[in-house]
Each structure stands twice: as structure tokens, then as C-alpha cells.
Amino acid sequence: MQEAFLPPDHDHEQCVRLRLDRAERQCQERKLRFTPHRRRVLEIIAGSHVAIGAYEILARLGEGGRTPAPVVVYRALDFLVREGLVHRVESLNAFVACATAPDHHSAQFLICQRCRTVAELSSPAIEAAIAAGAEAAGFAVVRPVVEVGGLCQACGGERNA
């Protein structure tokens, strides 16, 4: 299993490159337009493992020049979420770049309540438990969202061995 919270000294530029390359390939394969605005919004989101809100994205788009209309950001976010390149973190009303394969959209999130770093997990056991519980209740799951708040190790959380 991949480490959930990456060490501070990891090669973050590689994270950004991998996500942008994956987005370009996926859009080519699906014959979708990966516009400069979509690319830049993904680059801003992937620029950190911290959840980022739409208005912060808008502010970063406007750095050193003209700030685009909010609708530009929201359209790009809608596209990136729909294509599984970005996840919306419901509890923070913010976004993080998807850390898993593009076809696997069910994820769980560990959210540091101090620094807002988000780690994406992909646990088949959690998915199965949700599916089994929902089926037993006669419930059809449309969009499972699992977000767990706590503290990352850097902010004082305990590491479980």
C-alpha cells in the first residue's frame, strides 16, 4: 500500500508532472479538450497536497495579470471532477488532485484538520462495507463520500504501525 501522507521532502514536482501527463493522455484517449484553463486549474490544485478552494484557485489564476471570471474556474473544476482528475472534498468545500488511476473514482480521504493536507485512500474493504450496509438497508449508493478528520503525523498525529 502506498504511503498516505507523503514525507515533506518527496519530489512534489514529479507529482504535478504525473497528474498533468495523466490528464493529457486521458483527454487524448477520450477525445476531450484539455484546454489551457483546465490545465492551469489542475496544475494549481496538484501544486500541493492541501485542499484548495475555488476562490483561492481564482486568485492564483489572476496572479500577475487579469483575473478571469469565476465561471472559468467552475467550468474547469466541473470538467476535472467529472473526468476523475480532481476530487471535491465536501467537508472543506475544496479540491484535491486525484492520486489514483483515473477509472477508480471511489476514494476515502484522510484530512488533517490543522494543515488541510488530504491523503487519498482506496480501500476495497471500505467500499465493500458501504455496499453491504447499503444493500442491507435497501439503499442505492449514488456517490459514497468518506472523509475522516484528524491530524497528520507532521501536525502531531500518531502513526499506527
C-alpha positions in Angstrom: 0.0 0.0 0.0 1.2 3.5 -0.9 2.1 5.9 1.9 -1.0 8.1 2.6 0.8 11.2 3.7 4.0 11.8 1.7 7.1 13.0 3.5 7.8 16.7 3.2 11.0 16.1 1.2 9.3 14.0 -1.6 9.7 15.1 -5.2 6.5 17.1 -5.5 7.3 18.4 -8.9 7.1 14.8 -10.1 3.6 14.6 -8.5 2.5 17.6 -10.6 4.1 16.2 -13.8 2.5 12.8 -13.3 -1.0 14.3 -12.8 -0.7 16.7 -15.8 0.7 13.9 -18.1 -2.1 11.6 -17.0 -4.7 14.3 -17.7 -3.3 14.9 -21.2 -3.3 11.2 -22.0 -6.8 10.6 -20.7 -8.2 13.6 -22.6 -6.5 12.4 -25.8 -7.8 8.9 -25.3 -11.4 10.2 -24.6 -11.1 12.8 -27.4 -11.7 15.6 -24.9 -10.2 19.1 -24.9 -7.6 19.7 -22.2 -7.8 23.5 -22.6 -5.1 25.8 -21.2 -7.6 26.9 -18.4 -8.3 23.3 -17.5 -4.6 22.5 -17.4 -3.8 25.5 -15.3 -6.5 24.8 -12.8 -5.3 21.2 -12.5 -1.7 22.5 -12.1 -2.7 24.8 -9.3 -4.7 22.0 -7.5 -1.9 19.5 -8.0 0.6 22.1 -6.8 0.0 20.9 -3.2 -1.5 18.1 -1.3 -3.5 20.7 0.6 -7.2 21.1 -0.3 -7.7 24.4 -2.2 -11.0 26.3 -2.6 -12.3 27.7 -5.9 -11.7 31.3 -4.9 -8.1 30.6 -4.0 -7.7 29.0 -7.4 -9.2 32.1 -9.0 -6.8 34.3 -7.1 -3.8 32.2 -8.3 -5.1 32.4 -11.8 -5.1 36.1 -11.6 -1.6 36.5 -10.2 0.5 38.8 -12.3 -2.3 39.7 -14.6 -6.0 39.8 -15.3 -8.3 37.7 -13.0 -10.7 35.6 -15.1 -14.4 35.4 -14.3 -15.3 32.8 -11.6 -17.3 30.8 -14.2 -14.0 29.9 -15.9 -12.8 28.2 -12.7 -16.1 26.5 -12.0 -16.3 25.1 -15.6 -12.8 23.8 -15.4 -13.5 22.2 -11.9 -16.7 20.6 -13.2 -14.7 19.1 -16.1 -11.8 17.9 -13.9 -14.2 16.4 -11.3 -16.3 14.7 -14.0 -13.2 13.2 -15.6 -11.9 11.9 -12.2 -8.8 14.1 -12.3 -9.8 16.0 -9.2 -11.9 15.2 -6.2 -14.1 17.6 -4.3 -13.5 17.4 -0.6 -17.1 18.0 0.7 -16.3 18.9 4.3 -13.8 21.6 3.2 -15.7 22.8 0.1 -12.3 22.4 -1.7 -10.5 20.3 -4.2 -7.5 17.9 -4.4 -5.9 16.2 -7.4 -6.8 12.5 -7.8 -3.9 10.3 -6.6 -5.2 7.1 -8.1 -5.9 5.6 -11.5 -8.5 7.6 -13.5 -11.0 4.8 -13.7 -11.2 4.3 -10.0 -13.3 7.2 -8.5 -14.4 5.7 -5.2 -12.0 7.0 -2.6 -11.7 7.8 1.0 -10.0 10.9 2.4 -7.9 11.5 5.5 -8.0 15.2 6.2 -5.6 16.9 8.5 -7.7 19.5 10.5 -4.7 21.6 11.2 -2.8 21.9 7.8 -5.6 20.8 5.5 -3.4 18.2 3.8 -5.5 15.5 2.3 -4.4 11.9 1.7 -6.5 9.8 -0.7 -7.0 6.2 0.2 -8.5 3.4 -2.0 -9.8 0.7 0.3 -11.8 -2.1 -1.3 -12.8 -3.2 2.3 -14.4 0.2 3.0 -16.1 0.1 -0.4 -17.5 -3.4 0.3 -18.7 -2.4 3.8 -20.6 0.6 2.4 -22.1 -1.6 -0.4 -23.1 -4.3 2.0 -24.6 -1.9 4.5 -26.5 0.0 1.9 -27.8 -3.3 0.3 -29.0 -4.5 3.7 -30.8 -1.2 4.2 -32.4 -1.3 0.7 -30.4 1.7 -0.2 -28.8 2.5 -3.6 -25.5 4.3 -3.2 -25.0 7.0 -5.8 -21.9 8.8 -4.5 -20.1 7.4 -1.5 -18.1 10.1 0.3 -15.8 9.1 3.1 -13.9 11.8 4.8 -12.0 11.3 8.1 -10.8 14.3 10.0 -7.7 14.1 12.3 -4.1 15.1 12.5 -1.4 14.1 10.1 2.0 13.0 11.6 3.6 16.3 10.8 0.9 18.1 12.9 1.1 15.8 15.8 -0.9 12.8 14.8 0.2 9.3 15.9 1.5 6.9 13.3 -0.1 3.5 13.6 2.3 0.6 13.0 
